[in-house]
Amino acid sequence: MLLLVVSEAMAIAAVSAVLSWLVTNWWVLVVLGACAAVGGAWWFHRFQQQQAWERVQQQPCATRCRSWMPCITRTSSTPSVT
């Protein structure tokens, strides 16, 4: 029981120290927020690209390819031109 009380007091002291440090060094939160915004924007851009590529791959080959360009199917180990 004493160990639980001591560990709770240490946890409260650690949280208090971190919050005090963050109040003093507020710019760290600004930098972390900017990094999170850039990372989120990058992830969202990659997600949109992946969705667009999946839509392209789901289209029939005749829609993707030009009429003069033969379509290559991947049904066997060696590609066949149709």
N, C-alpha and C positions, 0 to 999 in steps of 0.2 A: 504494500500500500504506500509506503514511504517512497519507493522507487517511482511509482506513478505520479505522485505529487511533485517530486523533483524533476521528472521528465516534462511534466506540464509547465512547470516554472521555467525550465530551460527553453521550451518551445515558445512560450510567450516572450521571453527575453530576446530570442533570436528574431522573431517577427518584429518586435519593437525596434531592434537594432537595424534591421533591413529597411523598415519604413522610415526611420529617422535618416538613414543614409540616402534614401531615395528623395526625401524632401529636400535635403541639402544639395543633392546632385540631380536635380529635376531634368537636366538636359539628357541624361541617360534614357529616361522614359521617352523623350522626344525622338532620340535616335532610334530606339527600339520600335517606336510607332512608325517612323519613316521606313525602316527596314521591313516591317510587317506589311506596310502598304505596297512597297515595291515588290515584295515576294508574292503578295496576293494578286497584284496586277499581272505579274509574270505567269503565275499559275493559271489565272483566268484566260490569258491570251493563249497559252499552250492548250488549255481545255477546248477553247473555241476552234483552234487549228485541228485538233484531234477529231472533233465532231464533224468539221467540214470534210476532212479526209475520209472519214467513215461514210459520209453521205456520198462522196464521189465513188468510193469503192462499191457501194451498193447499186450504183447505176448500171444499166446494161452496157456492154462493151461498145455497142454501136453508138450510144450517146456520148461516151467518153472519147472515142477515137474519131479521127477525121476519116472521111470516106476513102481517101487515098492511102491511109495508113492501116496495114493489117493488124488485127487484134490477136494478141497472144494469150492463149488459154493455159491455165496451170492445172490441168487434169492429170498429167503424167509427169514423170521425171524429166522428160525432154519436152520443151515447149513446141506446140504445133500452131501453125499459122492458119487462121480461118478466113 
